[in-house]
Amino acid sequence: MAAAAEQAKIAQQASPAGDATVQALAGQLTVIGSGGKVSSPAERERLIRQIGSEGSAASLRRHLAAMVSTDGVELYAGNQAQVLVDGPATFDAMFKAIAAARRSVLVESYIVEDAEIALRLADALIAKRRQGLQVALLYDGLGSIGTDDKYFDRLRAAGVGVCAFNPIKPGDRATGQAPTHRDHRKIVTVDRRIGFTGGINISAVYSSGSFGSGGRKAPPPKPKDGKDGKDDAGWRDTHVQLRGPVAATLDDLVRQTWRDQRCDEGTALAALEPSTDATPAAVGNDVVRIVSSSPNDETSRIYALLLSTISAAQRQVHLTMAYFAPGDEMVDALCAAARRGVDVQLVLPSRSDFAPVLHAGRSYYSRMLEAGIRVHELQGSVLHAKTGVIDGVLSTIGSSNLDFRSFEGNNEVNAVVLGEDFGDAMERLFREDLKASREITRDAWSNRTVMQRVKEAAAALLERWW
């Protein structure tokens, strides 16, 4: 990750307060609206001023300057972004969109679990295929290995395009990729006009909301022994619904992965060719950037994005992260931000479906607490969200965790929404998670057990391999 670290240094130097003019930024950004690429510099300048008019214009321009100093930046204007909290709200929105589909439904998911939610999805996809729509499902060969082949066979028999990403079962399609290369993305697109992405798989664990079935509730009382509450309290996760021009780029991303995986070789399925549909019409004022990454990239674009935004932060860095084992460079950036007066707060898990990463992340606690970072562990629910709010003007929701598996081994995708209005909504969600969390203090952490210290040390040794 050395290249990304060097880019972050450049970003911090290139974007001191007030040095990046609107005209300079407009010349470096690619902006896509309802009519396609915006070629007029004046129109791009207007867009930057429009986002900044929500408030904190200087912070927004600073982060735009940081982004363009590390990567080519495509911004999509004219969108409507909506935060979806937990499984019930997310699946409700997804199934409503699929039911109203008129041309295409594409699904890409790390896990497709043969349970109630997945069965409901299969029914919805088959119904749309029978109506003549283009329908396809791309699932990860390892993440969905426990799902009975009969589930996918039923979809294929109905004419739905079905493909496993980098399959690992004997006799399956060979891709030539390393078995560690996984597709961790979660994307649903409908008619290229509505897109969903975030952390939520097609899995039964999301059937109930966090802290109880049917939606978010107050966390259960903490027992006197300090351990977590009920083990069946649900999973805490975040997704985003995107309407407007940006949905087409998510749709294109699914189609490109389908082609890269040679999903149509040896089958009678129609290939997911690039769509010739016009860019969707503008439906709102949100400006969104889609950042995808793959092990085939020289440097993870998501890693570079997060590192540069943390390095450019001046007011706050609020991260909610399911798997936190980011390596020294990222922790250095977080600590440096805290030492220069930035309010750096992390909501991390108190329990996990994969304990080694939990303990690897905890190996950084002493160092972060010493730097002034506030660390909170979510109680009463399994944390699976991967979100961030930087300076109240840059928000990210996606599939990528802060760990080496996400940075180096997986296909990932994050949606970055610019502007204070969406940032306010994300900040409110962060505050709700804080209420359901227990803060880790320096004194308490220094008194942790010897066994906890041993687990941290052992997990940290293999951090890059979890």
C-alpha positions as CSV (number, residue, x, y, z in Angstrom):
1,M,0.0,0.0,0.0
2,A,3.0,2.3,-0.2
3,A,1.8,4.0,-3.4
4,A,-1.5,4.8,-1.8
5,A,0.3,6.2,1.3
6,E,2.4,8.5,-1.0
7,Q,-0.7,9.6,-2.8
8,A,-2.3,10.5,0.6
9,K,0.7,12.7,1.4
10,I,0.3,14.5,-1.9
11,A,-3.4,15.0,-1.3
12,Q,-2.8,16.6,2.1
13,Q,-0.2,18.9,0.6
14,A,-2.2,19.7,-2.4
15,S,-5.4,20.7,-0.6
16,P,-4.8,23.2,2.2
17,A,-7.8,25.3,3.0
18,G,-8.7,27.7,0.3
19,D,-5.9,26.9,-2.2
20,A,-8.1,24.9,-4.7
21,T,-10.3,27.2,-6.7
22,V,-13.6,26.1,-8.2
23,Q,-12.2,26.7,-11.7
24,A,-9.1,24.5,-11.1
25,L,-11.3,21.7,-9.7
26,A,-13.8,21.9,-12.6
27,G,-10.9,21.4,-15.0
28,Q,-9.9,18.1,-13.3
29,L,-13.2,16.5,-12.7
30,T,-15.4,14.4,-15.0
31,V,-19.0,15.1,-14.4
32,I,-21.9,13.0,-15.9
33,G,-25.5,14.1,-15.8
34,S,-28.8,13.1,-17.4
35,G,-27.5,14.0,-20.8
36,G,-24.2,12.2,-20.4
37,K,-20.7,13.8,-19.9
38,V,-20.8,17.5,-19.0
39,S,-18.3,19.1,-21.3
40,S,-18.8,22.7,-20.3
41,P,-16.4,24.0,-17.7
42,A,-19.0,26.5,-16.6
43,E,-21.5,23.7,-15.9
44,R,-19.0,21.8,-13.9
45,E,-18.2,24.9,-11.9
46,R,-21.9,25.5,-11.2
47,L,-22.2,21.9,-9.9
48,I,-19.3,22.4,-7.5
49,R,-20.8,25.6,-6.2
50,Q,-24.2,24.0,-5.9
51,I,-22.9,21.2,-3.7
52,G,-20.9,23.7,-1.6
53,S,-24.0,25.9,-1.1
54,E,-25.3,23.3,1.3
55,G,-22.7,24.5,3.7
56,S,-19.0,23.7,4.5
57,A,-18.0,24.7,1.0
58,A,-14.3,24.9,1.9
59,S,-14.3,21.4,3.3
60,L,-16.0,20.0,0.2
61,R,-13.5,21.6,-2.1
62,R,-10.7,20.4,0.0
63,H,-11.9,16.8,-0.3
64,L,-12.5,17.1,-4.0
65,A,-9.0,18.4,-4.4
66,A,-7.7,15.5,-2.4
67,M,-9.6,13.0,-4.6
68,V,-8.4,14.4,-7.9
69,S,-4.8,14.5,-6.6
70,T,-4.8,10.7,-6.1
71,D,-7.2,9.4,-8.8
72,G,-9.3,10.2,-11.8
73,V,-12.7,11.3,-10.5
74,E,-16.0,10.8,-12.2
75,L,-18.9,12.5,-10.4
76,Y,-22.6,11.7,-11.2
77,A,-25.0,14.6,-10.8
78,G,-28.8,14.6,-10.5
79,N,-29.2,11.6,-8.2
80,Q,-31.4,10.8,-5.2
81,A,-29.5,8.9,-2.5
82,Q,-31.3,7.2,0.4
83,V,-29.8,5.5,3.4
84,L,-31.2,2.1,4.1
85,V,-30.6,0.8,7.7
86,D,-30.5,-3.0,8.2
87,G,-32.0,-5.9,6.3
88,P,-35.8,-5.3,6.5
89,A,-35.7,-1.8,5.1
90,T,-33.2,-2.8,2.4
91,F,-35.1,-5.8,1.2
92,D,-38.4,-3.9,1.2
93,A,-36.9,-1.3,-1.1
94,M,-35.2,-3.8,-3.3
95,F,-38.2,-6.0,-3.9
96,K,-40.4,-2.9,-4.6
97,A,-38.0,-1.8,-7.2
98,I,-37.7,-5.2,-8.8
99,A,-41.5,-5.6,-8.9
100,A,-41.7,-2.3,-10.9
101,A,-38.9,-3.2,-13.3
102,R,-39.6,-2.9,-17.0
103,R,-36.3,-3.7,-18.8
104,S,-33.7,-5.4,-16.6
105,V,-32.8,-6.6,-13.2
106,L,-29.1,-7.5,-12.4
107,V,-28.0,-8.9,-9.0
108,E,-24.4,-9.3,-7.8
109,S,-23.8,-10.6,-4.3
110,Y,-21.0,-12.3,-2.3
111,I,-23.5,-14.5,-0.5
112,V,-26.7,-15.9,-1.9
113,E,-28.0,-18.1,0.8
114,D,-30.7,-20.7,0.1
115,A,-33.1,-19.4,2.7
116,E,-36.3,-17.3,2.9
117,I,-34.8,-14.1,1.5
118,A,-33.1,-15.8,-1.3
119,L,-36.1,-17.9,-2.2
120,R,-38.2,-14.7,-2.3
121,L,-35.5,-13.2,-4.6
122,A,-35.7,-16.2,-6.9
123,D,-39.4,-15.9,-7.2
124,A,-39.1,-12.2,-8.1
125,L,-36.4,-12.8,-10.7
126,I,-38.3,-15.6,-12.4
127,A,-41.4,-13.5,-12.5
128,K,-39.5,-10.7,-14.3
129,R,-37.8,-13.1,-16.7
130,R,-41.3,-14.5,-17.7
131,Q,-42.3,-10.9,-18.5
132,G,-39.4,-10.8,-21.0
133,L,-36.9,-8.7,-19.0
134,Q,-33.1,-9.2,-19.0
135,V,-32.4,-10.8,-15.6
136,A,-29.1,-12.1,-14.3
137,L,-27.6,-13.2,-11.0
138,L,-23.8,-13.2,-10.3
139,Y,-22.7,-14.8,-7.0
140,D,-19.4,-15.6,-5.5
141,G,-18.3,-19.2,-5.7
142,L,-16.9,-19.3,-2.2
143,G,-19.3,-17.0,-0.4
144,S,-22.3,-19.0,-1.7
145,I,-20.7,-22.4,-1.5
146,G,-23.2,-23.6,1.0
147,T,-26.2,-23.0,-1.2
148,D,-27.7,-26.0,-2.9
149,D,-27.1,-26.2,-6.7
150,K,-30.9,-26.8,-7.1
151,Y,-31.5,-23.1,-6.1
152,F,-29.4,-21.9,-9.1
153,D,-30.7,-24.7,-11.4
154,R,-34.3,-23.5,-10.9
155,L,-33.3,-20.0,-12.0
156,R,-31.4,-21.2,-15.0
157,A,-34.4,-23.4,-16.0
158,A,-36.6,-20.3,-16.0
159,G,-34.2,-18.4,-18.3
160,V,-32.4,-16.3,-15.7
161,G,-28.7,-15.7,-16.4
162,V,-26.8,-17.3,-13.5
163,C,-23.0,-17.3,-13.0
164,A,-20.6,-18.1,-10.1
165,F,-17.7,-15.7,-9.7
166,N,-14.4,-17.7,-9.7
167,P,-16.1,-21.0,-8.8
168,I,-14.2,-23.5,-6.7
169,K,-16.3,-26.6,-6.9
170,P,-14.7,-29.5,-8.9
171,G,-15.8,-29.5,-12.5
172,D,-16.9,-25.9,-12.5
173,R,-15.9,-23.3,-15.0
174,A,-12.2,-22.4,-14.8
175,T,-11.3,-18.7,-14.6
176,G,-7.5,-18.8,-14.2
177,Q,-7.8,-16.6,-11.1
178,A,-6.3,-17.3,-7.8
179,P,-8.8,-19.0,-5.4
180,T,-8.3,-16.1,-3.0
181,H,-9.7,-13.6,-5.5
182,R,-13.3,-13.1,-4.4
183,D,-16.2,-10.9,-5.4
184,H,-17.4,-9.2,-2.2
185,R,-19.6,-6.6,-3.9
186,K,-23.3,-6.3,-3.2
187,I,-25.2,-4.7,-6.1
188,V,-28.7,-4.7,-7.4
189,T,-29.7,-2.6,-10.4
190,V,-33.2,-2.1,-11.9
191,D,-33.7,-0.7,-15.4
192,R,-30.3,1.1,-15.0
193,R,-32.2,3.8,-13.2
194,I,-32.2,2.4,-9.6
195,G,-29.1,0.9,-7.9
196,F,-28.5,-0.6,-4.5
197,T,-25.1,-1.2,-2.9
198,G,-23.6,-1.5,0.6
199,G,-22.9,-4.3,3.0
200,I,-26.0,-6.4,2.9
201,N,-25.9,-9.9,1.3
202,I,-28.8,-12.0,0.2
203,S,-28.8,-13.9,3.5
204,A,-31.2,-14.9,6.3
205,V,-29.1,-13.2,9.0
206,Y,-30.7,-9.9,7.8
207,S,-34.3,-11.0,8.2
208,S,-34.5,-9.1,11.4
209,G,-33.2,-5.6,12.1
210,S,-30.4,-4.9,14.6
211,F,-31.4,-5.1,18.3
212,G,-34.6,-7.1,17.6
213,S,-36.9,-8.3,14.8
214,G,-38.7,-5.9,12.6
215,G,-36.4,-3.0,12.8
216,R,-34.0,-1.1,15.0
217,K,-34.8,-1.0,18.7
218,A,-33.0,-0.1,21.8
219,P,-30.2,-2.5,22.6
220,P,-30.8,-5.1,25.3
221,P,-29.6,-4.3,28.8
222,K,-26.0,-5.1,29.4
223,P,-25.5,-7.8,32.0
224,K,-23.6,-7.1,35.1
225,D,-20.6,-9.1,33.9
226,G,-20.1,-6.6,31.0
227,K,-20.7,-9.2,28.3
228,D,-22.9,-8.5,25.3
229,G,-26.7,-9.0,25.5
230,K,-28.7,-11.5,23.6
231,D,-27.0,-13.4,20.8
232,D,-30.0,-13.4,18.5
233,A,-30.4,-9.6,18.3
234,G,-29.7,-9.4,14.6
235,W,-27.2,-7.9,12.3
236,R,-26.5,-4.1,12.0
237,D,-25.7,-3.1,8.4
238,T,-26.2,-0.2,6.0
239,H,-27.1,0.0,2.3
240,V,-27.9,2.9,0.0
241,Q,-30.5,3.2,-2.7
242,L,-29.4,5.4,-5.6
243,R,-31.8,6.7,-8.2
244,G,-30.6,8.6,-11.3
245,P,-27.6,8.7,-13.6
246,V,-25.2,7.0,-11.2
247,A,-27.3,3.8,-11.3
248,A,-26.1,3.2,-14.8
249,T,-22.5,2.9,-13.7
250,L,-23.4,0.3,-11.1
251,D,-25.2,-1.6,-13.9
252,D,-22.2,-1.3,-16.1
253,L,-20.0,-2.7,-13.3
254,V,-22.1,-5.8,-13.0
255,R,-22.1,-6.3,-16.8
256,Q,-18.3,-5.9,-16.9
257,T,-17.7,-8.4,-14.2
258,W,-20.0,-10.8,-16.0
259,R,-17.9,-10.4,-19.2
260,D,-14.6,-10.7,-17.3
261,Q,-15.7,-13.9,-15.8
262,R,-16.7,-15.3,-19.2
263,C,-20.0,-16.2,-17.7
264,D,-21.6,-17.1,-21.1
265,E,-19.0,-19.6,-22.3
266,G,-20.6,-23.0,-22.9
267,T,-24.1,-21.8,-22.1
268,A,-27.2,-20.7,-24.0
269,L,-27.6,-17.5,-22.0
270,A,-27.7,-14.2,-23.7
271,A,-24.5,-12.2,-22.9
272,L,-24.8,-9.1,-20.8
273,E,-23.6,-6.7,-23.4
274,P,-23.0,-3.1,-22.6
275,S,-26.3,-1.3,-22.6
276,T,-27.2,1.2,-25.3
277,D,-29.8,2.9,-23.1
278,A,-29.5,6.6,-22.6
279,T,-28.2,7.9,-19.3
280,P,-31.1,8.0,-16.8
281,A,-32.8,11.3,-16.2
282,A,-31.9,13.5,-13.2
283,V,-34.2,12.9,-10.2
284,G,-32.5,14.8,-7.4
285,N,-29.6,16.9,-6.3
286,D,-27.2,14.4,-4.9
287,V,-23.7,14.1,-6.4
288,V,-22.3,10.6,-6.2
289,R,-19.0,8.9,-7.0
290,I,-18.7,5.1,-7.5
291,V,-15.3,3.7,-6.5
292,S,-14.6,0.1,-7.4
293,S,-11.5,-1.9,-6.7
294,S,-10.1,-5.3,-7.6
295,P,-6.9,-7.3,-6.8
296,N,-6.0,-6.7,-10.5
297,D,-5.6,-3.0,-9.8
298,E,-2.1,-1.7,-9.1
299,T,-3.4,0.0,-5.9
300,S,-6.8,-0.3,-4.3
301,R,-8.7,2.7,-5.3
302,I,-10.9,2.4,-2.2
303,Y,-7.9,2.2,0.1
304,A,-6.4,5.3,-1.7
305,L,-9.8,7.1,-1.3
306,L,-10.1,6.4,2.4
307,L,-6.4,7.3,3.1
308,S,-6.6,10.6,1.2
309,T,-9.8,11.7,2.8
310,I,-8.6,10.9,6.3
311,S,-5.4,12.7,5.6
312,A,-7.3,15.8,4.3
313,A,-9.8,15.8,7.1
314,Q,-10.0,18.9,9.3
315,R,-13.0,18.5,11.5
316,Q,-14.2,14.9,11.9
317,V,-13.6,11.3,10.8
318,H,-16.5,9.0,11.9
319,L,-16.1,5.4,10.7
320,T,-18.4,2.4,11.4
321,M,-16.6,-0.7,10.3
322,A,-17.4,-4.4,10.6
323,Y,-13.9,-5.8,10.0
324,F,-11.1,-3.5,11.2
325,A,-7.5,-4.7,10.6
326,P,-6.2,-1.9,8.3
327,G,-2.4,-2.0,8.8
328,D,0.0,0.5,10.0
329,E,-0.4,3.2,7.3
330,M,-4.1,3.6,7.8
331,V,-3.8,3.6,11.6
332,D,-1.0,6.2,11.2
333,A,-3.3,8.4,9.2
334,L,-6.1,8.1,11.8
335,C,-3.7,8.9,14.6
336,A,-2.2,11.8,12.7
337,A,-5.7,13.2,12.2
338,A,-6.6,12.9,15.9
339,R,-3.3,14.6,16.9
340,R,-4.0,17.6,14.7
341,G,-7.4,18.1,16.4
342,V,-9.8,16.1,14.2
343,D,-12.6,14.4,16.0
344,V,-11.8,10.8,15.1
345,Q,-14.3,8.2,16.4
346,L,-14.7,4.6,15.4
347,V,-17.7,2.3,15.9
348,L,-16.3,-1.3,15.8
349,P,-17.8,-4.7,16.7
350,S,-17.9,-6.2,20.1
351,R,-18.6,-9.6,18.5
352,S,-17.9,-11.0,15.1
353,D,-18.6,-13.9,12.8
354,F,-14.8,-14.1,12.4
355,A,-13.0,-13.7,15.7
356,P,-9.4,-13.4,14.3
357,V,-10.1,-10.1,12.6
358,L,-11.8,-8.8,15.7
359,H,-8.7,-9.5,17.8
360,A,-6.3,-8.1,15.0
361,G,-8.3,-4.9,15.1
362,R,-8.1,-4.7,18.9
363,S,-4.3,-4.9,18.7
364,Y,-4.4,-1.3,17.5
365,Y,-6.5,0.0,20.3
366,S,-3.7,1.1,22.7
367,R,-2.0,3.0,20.0
368,M,-5.2,4.7,18.8
369,L,-6.4,5.6,22.3
370,E,-3.0,7.1,23.1
371,A,-3.4,9.4,20.0
372,G,-6.8,10.6,21.2
373,I,-9.0,8.4,18.9
374,R,-12.3,7.5,20.6
375,V,-13.1,3.8,20.1
376,H,-16.6,2.4,20.6
377,E,-17.8,-1.2,20.4
378,L,-21.4,-1.9,19.3
379,Q,-23.3,-4.0,21.8
380,G,-26.2,-6.4,21.4
381,S,-25.9,-6.9,17.6
382,V,-23.4,-8.2,15.0
383,L,-21.9,-5.2,13.2
384,H,-21.5,-5.6,9.5
385,A,-21.7,-2.0,8.2
386,K,-18.9,-0.3,6.3
387,T,-19.6,3.4,6.4
388,G,-17.9,6.7,7.0
389,V,-18.6,10.4,7.3
390,I,-15.7,12.8,6.8
391,D,-16.0,16.5,7.8
392,G,-19.8,16.1,7.3
393,V,-19.5,16.5,3.6
394,L,-18.1,13.2,2.3
395,S,-20.0,10.0,3.1
396,T,-19.2,6.5,2.0
397,I,-21.3,3.3,2.1
398,G,-20.0,0.2,0.5
399,S,-18.8,-3.4,0.7
400,S,-15.2,-2.7,1.6
401,N,-14.0,-3.2,5.1
402,L,-10.8,-1.7,6.6
403,D,-8.8,-4.9,6.2
404,F,-6.3,-6.5,3.8
405,R,-8.8,-8.9,2.5
406,S,-10.9,-6.0,1.1
407,F,-7.8,-4.0,-0.1
408,E,-5.9,-6.8,-1.7
409,G,-8.1,-9.9,-2.2
410,N,-11.6,-8.9,-3.2
411,N,-13.6,-7.1,-5.8
412,E,-15.3,-4.3,-3.8
413,V,-17.4,-1.2,-4.4
414,N,-18.2,1.9,-2.4
415,A,-20.7,4.7,-3.1
416,V,-19.4,8.2,-2.1
417,V,-22.1,10.8,-1.7
418,L,-20.9,14.5,-1.5
419,G,-22.7,17.2,0.3
420,E,-23.8,18.2,3.8
421,D,-27.5,17.1,3.5
422,F,-26.6,13.4,3.0
423,G,-23.7,13.9,5.5
424,D,-26.2,15.0,8.1
425,A,-28.3,11.8,7.6
426,M,-25.2,9.7,7.9
427,E,-24.1,11.6,11.0
428,R,-27.5,11.0,12.7
429,L,-27.1,7.2,12.0
430,F,-23.6,7.3,13.5
431,R,-25.0,9.0,16.6
432,E,-27.6,6.3,16.9
433,D,-24.9,3.6,16.7
434,L,-22.9,5.4,19.4
435,K,-25.9,5.2,21.7
436,A,-25.9,1.4,21.3
437,S,-22.1,1.2,21.9
438,R,-19.7,1.0,24.8
439,E,-16.7,3.3,24.7
440,I,-13.4,1.7,25.3
441,T,-11.3,3.9,27.6
442,R,-7.6,4.0,28.0
443,D,-7.8,2.9,31.7
444,A,-10.1,0.0,31.0
445,W,-8.1,-1.2,28.0
446,S,-4.9,-1.1,29.9
447,N,-6.4,-3.5,32.5
448,R,-7.6,-6.1,29.9
449,T,-6.8,-9.7,30.6
450,V,-3.6,-11.5,29.6
451,M,-5.6,-13.8,27.4
452,Q,-7.0,-10.9,25.5
453,R,-3.5,-9.6,24.9
454,V,-2.4,-13.0,23.7
455,K,-5.3,-13.2,21.2
456,E,-4.4,-9.7,19.9
457,A,-0.7,-10.6,19.4
458,A,-1.5,-13.9,17.7
459,A,-4.1,-12.3,15.3
460,A,-1.9,-9.4,14.4
461,L,0.9,-11.7,13.2
462,L,-1.4,-13.0,10.5
463,E,-3.3,-9.8,9.8
464,R,-2.7,-9.7,6.1
465,W,-4.0,-13.3,5.7
466,W,-7.4,-13.1,7.5
